[in-house]
């Protein structure tokens, strides 16, 4: 047994040393919302049953990878998401229009012999059984031509290159080299066209890209009939500029997409917004952690100071875990990193308060033995409360998307790191410190050998909080009705990702009048645009779905206001994806409540588990209602905050119920209401101290975290207050009432 502290210390030292090495050698990958760039989500649209499924999507990924590499984007990311979606991330790309056009083009290339002009009857008839080898297509001038079905396609192309020849008059053009039998087929095609007289439409060869003729030059008079153009090469001419010629060569080289694709989501974030978000979050983390640290040291003295040192280890371990796993750090993820500091403080507070109880009851004669008993007694509550938060983090990862999924990853890593810092690092440091002779002679300096401010006041008054549980439930019901009426009266302002549409955020050099901006956009043809200020010199514009041309017109209208507007964020979500995300959010919420119920019912009795889940539903309705009354957007980041509040609220309920279970085992003849009273009073110091520590972090995030994180931090602050109330005065009195209604007068 004496070797256990030494082994624990060696383990802690090894993990911290390894984390330091990883932090110094492996950089963390930043998400596009922090470093700037464009994310495009494509969805395959198979035209036949054979093209549906993951295999066709995988082939599409490979073609897109070749196109993106040719674009010259540094460190692009392309990955399949599900069976029919592809996520493309392009760091540094601020104008996604060209990138989206090149990436999403089907690029089906074919070479056809022109048979002649198409009549109106030809155009109306369409494909005909009498002429199965013909098709009608418009050329580059808008005239319709009859084309022979192609025998030469992009599969026969070896490579293509954009060239400029000022002497031949061709200007910018694209040279195409054929491979294998493609060269012979090209000679046959041009040889048949050369048999027609000069000026005859049949002497032309049409180059068709994605069903549109991009060039249809006549075969040169020098080419002999039936001999054709040899050498296995072709020249595509047209009214190309340098960008169009390079784009055409890129598409030909990249090959045709196996199936058509459609852009269902697009996000662009400017580098300045990401830099400001990192700086703001860093300040919030620094100030919030400093305030929390001062509070912990003031309340718990020496062991509090050692807990602060353990918090630093938590930050190091979390950062190293993110880097070693190759996880992407997003803006909500950065907030989750800061939020998990509060989780680490909670575990320390649970241990220290339990140690104080042991010392005050004289069950343990020294701070060292009390501290050991505190770690042992608090382990169950720490494990249960952290598991519930891990459930929320897992749901965010599996059911959410984009930056919100990054928040789930960061939160999960933070919870595990916080448990390590509290149960291993803090324990090693604290047990070593309280065993020193100087602290043994001055036990009150340890922070363990006194009851604390909250417990001292409770010991004097000892109120019976559960004497009238229905009064507490009435207050909770009133709050529930008030918040729920906000949902009915004001409605929910669903974000773009849940409704579909376009959201563009601008930064300006002068203050902006939203009414004037709204009127200017209406005059420019955007009467349904919703303009909202998101800061003194920032505002957002939300519209129904817009194409790239209309989006450019929107930005031109904003620029015309003369306030030095700069686009710093641009999000576009298709209506089908918005509906799917909205449905996924409801599923995530239902699964979260169900998962918490299953876990709590397994760990506790059904009575306590159902009471906790009812309190969670109470918290969800109130938080959503508050945002409805305030007119705040309900989006993916709000969903992340909501699921986090669920985990955080369960933490408080678990701590109280864990104490109810423990006290019930000691005194089986005590009425359940009295046991619940004692549990509430004994855990109240932990609730107050943990809530205060978390409030410092979240307040700093709300005030200093920037416009992007302000609503997120506000949701967490509201959730912290409501969750603390509900765990004490909703879940617990509800459990007392349910216990009475089941006819069990004694706690068993």
N, C-alpha and C positions, 0 to 999 in steps of 0.2 A: 504493500500500500504506500510506503514511503517513496517508492520510485515513481508513482503516478504523477505528482507535481513536476518532477524533472522531465518525464516523458512529454507531458503537456507543454512545458516550456520549450523543449527542443522542437516539438511539432510546430508551435507558434512561430518560433524563430525561423524554421525552414520555410514555412509558407510566406512569411513577410519578406525573407531574403529572395525567394524565387519571384515573388510579385515585384519587388524592386528591380530585379534583373529584367523581367519582361517589360515593365513600364519604361525602362531606359532604352530598350532595344527594339521593341515592336510598337509601331504607331497604331493608334486607333483610327479606323476608317470613319470619316465623317459623312453623314447623309447629305443629300443635295440641299435640304433646307438649312444646313449650316455652312456649306461651302459654295453654294450657288450652282445652278445648272437646270437641266430639264429632265423630267421623267415622263415617259410616254407609255401608256398601257394599251396594247393592241389586242384585239380579239379576232380570232380566225373566223372566216365565214365560208365554210366548205360548200361547194356547189353540188357535190355528190356524196352519197353515203360512204364511198370508199375513201374520200378525203377527210372524213371526220375522225376525231380522236387525237391522242397524244402523239402518235407517230408523225402525222402531218404537221403538227405544231413543232415537233423537234426538227423536222426538215426545214421549216420556216425559220426557226431560230438560227440555223447554220447559214442560210442565205442572208438573213439580216446582219449576222455577225460580219460577213464579208463586206456588206455595204457600209456598215458603221466604221470598220477599220479603214475603208477607203476615204471616209469623210475626214479622217485625221483627228478624231476626238481623243484626247488623252484619258486613259483609264476608264473606258466605257464599261458598263455592266449590262448584260442581257441574259435574261433567265426566263424559263417557262414557269407560269403560275397556274396550276391546275391543268386541265386537258386542252383548254382553248384560249388561254391568255398568255401574253408575253410582256414582260416588264423591261423597258429599256431606260437606262439612266445615262445621261450625257453631261458629265461635269463641265462647267464653264460655258455651255451653250445657252445663250440668252435670247436668241431669236429662233424659236423652234419651228418656224414655218417651213423653211427649206429642209431642215432635218426630218420633220414629220412627212413631208412630201416624198423625199427620197426613200425613207424607211418604209413608208406604207404603200408605195407603188407596186403593183403586181409585176410589172416589167416583163410581160409576155411579148417577145420580139419575134417577128416573122417577116419573110420576104415573099412578095406576090408579084405575078405578072398581071398587068392591067389589061382587061379584056375590052374595055370601052366605057363610055359614060353610061350612067344608070338613069333610066327614065323614071317618071313618077310612078308608073305601074310596077317597075322593078322594086322601087323603095317600098311601095305598099304591100307587095306580095311577100317580101322577106324571103327566107330560105324556101326553095321550091324542090319538090321531089324530081321534077323534070331536069333541074340543073343542080345536082347535089354538090358539085365541085366549084360552085360560085358563091360569092358573098358580096354584099353592097356596103361600102364604107365611104365616109366623107374624106376628102384629101385636105391638105393644109390650107387651101384657099376656100374651103367650104363646099366645093363641088362633090357630088356623089359619083363614085366609080364602081364598075363591076370588076371584082378581083377573082382570079383563080385561087382555089384553096392552096394554102402554102404547103410546100414540101420541105422548105428550108426555115428552121426556127433558131431560137437562141441556143438550143442544145448543141447546134453545129458550130458555134462560135468558139474560137480559141481565146482571143483577147480583143479588146477594143481600146483605142486611145484617141484623145482629143488633140487635134493639130490645127495650126494656123498657117495658111499659105497666102501671102499678100500678092504673089505674082500670077497665080492661076485664076484669081477672081473668086475662088471658092470660099475665101475667108476662113472662118472657123468651121471645121468639119470633123467627122469621126471616121477613123479608119478601122475596118473590121477584118480580122484574119480568121479564116475558117479552119476547122480541123477535120481530118479523116475524109470521109466522103462528102463533107460539106463543100469543099472546094470544087469537086466535080459537079455537084448539084447547082452551085452558083454559076458555073460555066454553062450548064444546060439551060438554066433559067434565062440568063442574059443572051444566050445564043438564039433561043426561040423569039425573044423580044426583038433581036437585031434583024430578024427576017421581015419585020414590018417596015413600012416606008417611014422616012423621017417626018415627024409631025403627027403621025398616027398615034392615038392614045395607047394602042397595044404595044408601042415601042417603049413604054414606060415600065419601070419596076418600082413597086410601092414598098416602102419600109414601114411596117405597122407596129406600133408599140401600144400595148393594152387596148387594142381595138381601134386605135386612132392613127391615121396616116400622118407620119411626121416628115416624110420626104418621098417624092415620087419622080425622080429624074429620068430623062430619056437616056437610052443606051447610046453612047457616042457613035457617030457614023463610021468611025474607023473599025468598029467591031464587026467581024464577019458573021453572016448568017450561019447558024448551027455551031459555029466555033465558040462563040461566047468569050467572056473575060476569064483568062487563065490566071494562074498564080495564087489562087485560093484567097483573094483579098477583095474587099469592097470599100467603096467610099460613100459615106452618107453625108449629103450636103443639105443645106437648108438655111433659113435666116437665123442661124444660131449666134448668140454672143458667147464669150468665153465660159461663163457659168453654165449656160444651157448645154454646151458641148461637153464640158467635163461631167455634168450630171448624167447625160445620156451614156457616156462611156462608162461611168460608174455603175449605172443600172445594168448595162449589157454585161459587164464583167462580173457583177454580183450574181447574175442569173435571175430567172423568174421565180417568184414565190410559188410554192406548191399550191397554196390556196390564197384567195383574197383575204385581206385583213382590214379592220376598221379601228380607228382610234376611239377608244371609249373613255379615256382619261388622260389628261395632260396637265402637268404642273411645272411652272417655271419660277425659280427663286433667284433674285439678284444676289451677287456676292456681298453687297453692303448690308443687306438684311440679315444674312447669315452671320456676318462678322459682328453686327450689333447684338444679335441674339446671344452669341457666345459670350461677348463682354458683359451683357446684362445678366445672364445666368451665372457667370463667374462672380460678379459682384453680389448677387443674391445669395449664392452659396457661401461666399466668404463672410458676409455680414450676418446672415442667418445662422451659420455654424458658430460664429464668434459669440453671438447673443445666447445661443443655446448652451455653448460651452461655459460661459460665465454663469448662467443659471444653474447648470449642473454642479459646477464647482461650489457655488454659494450654498446650495442645498446639501450636497454630499461631501464637501471638503476634500480630503485626500483621495478617497476612492473615486470621487467625482472627477478630480484632476486626472486620475489614471484612466477613467472612462473616456475622457476627452482624447487622451493619447491613443486609446484603442479606436476612437472614431477616425483618427488619422490613418491608422492601419486599415480600417474599413475602406476608406477612400482609395488607398493604394491597391488593396486586394481587388476591389470592384473594377478599377481601371485596368489592372493587369488581366482580369478575367475577360473583360470586353475585348482587349487587344488579342489575347491568345485564342479566343474563339472566333476571331474575325468578324465579330458583330459590328453592325453599323450604328454609330451613335447619331440619333436624330434629335431634333429640338424637344419633342415630348420626352424622349429618352433621357436627355440631359436633365429635364425636370424630374424624371423618375429617379435619377441618380441623386439629386438633391433631396427628394422626398424620403428616400430610403435612410437618410441620416436620422430622420425622426423614428424610423423603425428600430435602428440601432440603439437610440436613446431609450426607447420603450423597454427593450430587453434588459438594459442596465438598471433602469428604474425598478423593474419588477424584482430583480435580484436584491438590490439595495433595500427596498422597502420590506422584503421578506426577511432580510437579515436584521433589520431594525425591530421587526416584530419578535423575532427569536430572542434578541437581546433584551427587549423591554419586558418580555414575559419571563425572563430569567431561565429560559430553557437552555440557553447557552451562556456560559460565564464570561467568555472573552469575545472581542470583536472577530478574532480569527475563526473561532468555532461557529459564531453566528453567521459569518460570511459563507462558510462552507455549507451550513444548513440552508442559507438563502439560495445558493445556487441549486442545491438539490431540490428544495421545495418549489422553486419558480420554474423548474425545467418544463413541467407539464404545460403550464400556461404559455410559456414562450413557444414551445413546439406547436401547440394547437393554434395560437394566434398567427404564427408565421405560415403555417400550412394553409390557412384560409387566404392569406395574401398571395401565396404561391398559386392557389387555385385561380384567383383573379388574374394574375400575371399570365398563367397558361391560357386562359380564355382569351385574353387580349392577343396573344401570339397566334392562336389557331383560328380565331373568328374575326379578327380585325385585319387591316391591311395598311400598307404604307408606313408613315411615321408612327402611327399608333401601335403597330406591331413592334416597332423598335422600343417604344415605351414599355411594353410587356417584357421584352428581353431584359432591358436595363433594370426594371423593377424586380424581376425574378433573381437576377444576379445580385442586386443590392440586398435582397432579403437574406440570401444564403451567406453573403459576406458579413451582414450585420450579425447573424447568429454566430459566425466564427469569431468576430471581434468581441462580442459580449460574453460568450460562453467559454472562449479559450483565451484570447488576449487579455481581456479585462480580468479574468480569473487568475491568470498567471501573475499579472502585475499586482493586483490587489492582495492576493494571499501572501505574496512576498513582502509587500509593504507593511501590512498589519502585523506581521511577525517580527518586525524590527523592534529592538528594545525601546527606542525613543517613543514610538507610538504605543507600545504596550503600557508605558508609564503615563501617557496622555491619550486614553482611549477615545475621548470626545473628538479629537482631531481626525480620527479615521472617518467620521461621518456615519458610523454604524451605531455608536454607543449613545444615542439619544433618540427620542421618539419623532422629532420633526414637528414643524409648525402645525400642519393640518391634523396629524394624529393627536397632538396635544390638545387642540381645541375639541376634537371629537370625544376624547376621553373625558372631558369635563361635562359635555352636554349629553352625548349619547342619544341622539334623537331616534325615534322609531319611525323610519321612513315608510315602511310597508304596513303601517297600521291602517291606512286608508288607501289601498292601491287604486281604487276606482277614480280617485281624484287626479292622480297622475295620468291615468289613461284618458280622462276627460280632457286634460290639457293637451295631450298628444293628439287626440281626435280633433280638437279645435284647430290645432296647427295644420293637421292633415286636410281639413275642409278648406281652410284659408288658402293653402298652397294649391290644392286641387282646383279651386275656383279660378286660379290664375290660368291653369291649362285650358279651362272651358271658356273663360271670358277673353283672355288675350290670345290664346292659341300658342303653338310652338313655332319659333322662327327656325325652321330646319335649314341646316347649312347646305351648300351647293352639292356636297358629296352625297347627301341623302335625297335631294330633289332633282339633281341634274342641272346643268347650266354653266355659267361662267362667272368667276370671281376674279377681279383684278384689283390689286392694291397698289396705290401710288404714294410716293414720298414727294413733298413739295418744299420749296424754299420760302413760301409765305403761307400764312393761315388760309384755310379754305372754308368757304361758306357752303354747306351741303345743299341748301335750297337753290343757290345760284348754279351750282354744279348740276343739280337734278334738272333744272330748267334748260341749261345748255345742252345736256344730253338728249332731252326730249326733242329739242329743235333739230338735233343732228340725226334723229331717227331712232332714238332709243327711249321710247316713252315708258317702258316697263322697267327701266334701270332703277335699282335701289341703291342709294348713296348713303354711306354711314361713316362718320368720323371715327377713326381708331387711334387718335392722338392729336396733338396740336397741329402737326404738319404731316399727317398721314390720313388717308381715307380709302375706303374700299367701294368698288362698284360691282353690284351683282345683277346679272341679266339672265334671261333664258339662253339656251344654247346658241353660240355664235361660231361661225366659221372664222378662219384666220383673216380673211379679208375684212369682215365686219369687225373683228377684234382690233385690227389696225385702224379702222375708222373710229372706233371708240377711243383709242389712245390719241388719235389726232384731235378729236373733240375735246378731250381733257387737256391736251397740250395747248389748245387754243384759248384756255382760260387765263394764260399768262401768269401762272403761279410756279413755273419751273417744275412741272410734274415729271417724275421719273417712275417708270413701272418697276416695282421691286418684287412683285409676286403675281403669278397668273395661273389660275386653276380652271380646267375645263373637265366636266364630267358628263358623260352621256346619260340620257334619261333611263335607259335600261340598267346601266350600272348603278345609278342612284337608287332605283327601286330595289335592286339586289342588295345594296349596302344598307338600305333602310330595313329591309327584312332581316338581314344579318345582324343588325344592331338589336332588334327585338329578340332574335334567337339568343344572342349573347347574353342579354339581360335575363331571359328566362332560364337559360342554362346556368348562369351564375347563381341565381337564387336556388335552383334545384340542387346544384352541386354543394352549396353551403348547407342546405337542409340535410342532404345525405350524410355529409361529413359530421355535422353536429349531432344528428340522430345516432350515428355510430359511436361517437365519443361520449355523448351524454344520453339522457333519456329523451324520448320523443317530445315530452312536454317542454323541456328546455330548448331543444332544437327547433321546434315549431315556433316558440316564442321569439327566438333570435331571428328567424327568417321573417316573421311578421314585422319585427322592428326594422329589418332591412328594407322590406317593401315600404314601410313608413318613411324611411330615409330617402328612398328613391323618389317617391312622389313629392316629398317636400323640396328636394333639390331641384327636380324638374320644374316644380311650380314656382320656385324662386326665380329661376332663369326665365320662365314665362312672364312673370310680373315685370322683371327688369328688361325684357326685350332682348336678351342675350341669345346668340346663335347656339343651336343644339347641333353639334357636328361631331366628327370623329374624335377630336381632342376632348370634347365634353364627355363622350362615351368612355374614353380612357379615365377621366376623372371620376365618372360615376362608378365604374367597376372598381376603381381604387378605393372609393369611399365605402363600397360594400365590404371589401376586405378589411379596411381600417375599422369600420363599425363592428364587424364580427370580432375583431381583436378585443375590443372593450367588453363585449358580451361574453366572450370566452373566458376572460380573466375573472369576471364576476361569477359565472357559472362553475368554473373550475373551483373557486373558493366555496360555493354552495355545496358542491359534491364532496369536497374535503370535510367541511364542517358537519354535513349530514352524516358522514361515516363516524365522526367522533361522538355525536350526540343524536342517536337515533330516535329518542323520545321527544325531541324539541319540535314544536310546530314549524311547518315549512316557512311561514311568514317571518317568524323570528330568525330562522336560519338565513333567509334572504336579507333581512335587516343587517345582521352581523357581517355577512359577506360584502354588502355594499359599503358599510362603514370601514371594514378592514382594507378594502381595495381602493377606497376613495383617494388616499394620498397618491397612489400610483396613477390614478386617473387624472388628478389635478396636475401632477408634475409632468407626466407624459404629454398631456394636452398642451400645457404651457410651452414645453420644448418644441413640439411640432408647430405650434402657432407662430413661434419666432421664425422658423424656416419658411412657412407658407406666407407669412406677412411680408417677409423680405422678397420672396418670389413675386408676390402680387405688386409690390411697390416698385421693385427694381428689375423685375424680370422682363420688362418690355411689353409692348402691346400684344405680341403673339401669345405670351404666357399669362397675361393678366387674367383673362377669363378662366383659364385652367386653374390658376392658383385660387381665384375667387370660389370656384366650384369646390375645391378641396377644403378651403376654410369653412364654407357653409356646411360641407359634409362632416368636417371635424366637429363643429359645434352640435349639429343635429345628431351625429352618431354617438357622441358622448352622452347627450341627453337620452337618446333612445335606449342605449345599453343599460342605463340606470333606471329610467323612469317610464320606459315602454316595455322593453323585454322582461325586466324583472317583475314589475307588478302584473304583467300579463301572465307570467308563469305562476305567480301566486294565485291569481283568479282562476286559471285553468286547474290548478291543484285543488282549489276549493270545490270547483264544479264537478270534478271527478269523484268527489266524496272521500278523498284521502285527507284526513285531518292531521296526520302526523307525517313527518318526513321519514321516508324509509330508504 
